[in-house]
């Protein structure tokens, strides 16, 4: 029906024109506006980067007018990232060849690395605590028993 509504001899429709017409026909304006607002307020929160990326990608089509360039898409993606990832991602976004796909991969790798480091630190912290429960370790005790007398010194 949509193709038939075009004049004869007109150039073939581009995919973006068809998808816009399709969305306009099937989705009420109120639904599109609600999805655009959902996109604007989207934050990673407790989602992992992969899930955040899926939500971001699904909602982007409703807010395409807010994202005129690749840089704008990357910037908006970074704005919604969690505090765990946002600093490194913001620095990486300054890279001139950073596109959306690279940013998502970078953010996922950063999150994975930080979660791994956190679990390793928690694991070693638990093992140190468990090891010290049964007895005393002699390391460092002289400091608290007067081993260092006089003013403390700074080693810079």
N, C-alpha and C positions, 0 to 999 in steps of 0.2 A: 504494500500500500504506500509506503513511504517513497519508494523508487518511482511509483506511478505518479506521485504528486509533483515530481520534477518535470520541467519542460523538456520537450524533445530537443536533442542536439546539445543539451547542457553537458558540461564535463562530468565524468563519473564522480560520485560522492566519495569523500574521504572518510576513513574510518571514524575519525573524531566527530565529524558532522553526524554520522549515523548514530554513534553512541549518545551524543547530546540529544538528538531527537528522540531516541529510544527512552532515555532517562526522563525527558520531559513528558513523554506520553505515559509512562508507567508509574512514575513517582510523583505524588502531589508536592507542591511547592513547600508545604509545611514540613513534610518529611525530609526533604533536601535541606531545609534551613536547620532543622533539628540535628541532622547528621553533621552539618558544617559546624554548628556550635559544639557538638561532641568532639569534633576534630580539634577545634580551638582549645578546648580544655583538657585534651588527652595528655596524660602523664604516665610514665612507666610505673610508678608506685611499686607495688609488690610483684608485678609481673617480671619475668625474665626478659632480656633484650629481644629474644626471638618472638615471644608473645606480643611485646610492645610493637615490634616491627609489623607483625601481622595486623594488629589493630590500626596502626598508622597507615599501612598500605590500603586497607579496606576503606578507611574514612577519607583518604586523600582525594578521591574522585569527587567528593562533595565540596571540597574546598580548593579546587584547582585554581580558582581566581585569586587565592591568597598566595599561591606558589608559582610565580611567573618564571623562575629560573631554577636551575639545579642547585645553586648556592642557597636559594630560599628554602628549598625542600630539605637540604642538609641542615641548615640553621634551625628550622622548625623541629626536625627530628631530635637534634641535640638538645634543644630547649626542654623537651619532655623527658629526657633521660633521668635516671635516679642519681642521687648524690654520689653513689659509689662509682659511677662511670662518667659523669658529666664533665669533670675537669679535664681528663685526658682526651675525651671526645671533642671538647671545645678547642683544645690546642691542635688536635689533628685536623679539625675543620678549617684551620687557617692554611693548610696545605693547598696549593693551587690546583692540584689534580685530584682532589677528594670529591668523589661523586657519592650518590646515595648508597649504592651497593657496597662500596668500600667502607663507608661510614658504618653501615650496619655490621659488616664483618669485623671492623676494628672494635666496635662497641661490644660485640659478643665475645671477642677474644679478651678484651680488657675485663669484662665481667667474669669470665671463666677463670682468668688468672687470679683475680682478687678473691674470688670465692675459694679457689684452691689454696691460696696463701692463708686465708682466714681459717680454713679447716685444719691446715697443717699447724698453724700457730696454736689453735685451740687444742689440738691433739698433743702437741709437745708441752703445752701448759698443763694439761691434765696429767700427763705422765710425770712431770716434775713435781706436781703437787702430791700425787700418789706416792712417789719415791721419798718425799720428805715427811710423810706422816709417821712412818715407823721409827725414825730416829733423827738424830741431828746431823747435819752435814757441817764439816768443819770449815768450809770455804767462806771467807769473808767475816767470820765471827770476831776476829781480833779488832776490827774497826769498832764494834759495839762494846768491847771490853777494855777500851782504852788503848788499843794498839796504835792508834794515831794520836799523838799528843801535840798540842800547839795549834796554831791557825791552819785551816785547810789551805791547800795549794791548788792552783789551777794549772792544768797542763794543756796549753793550747798549741 
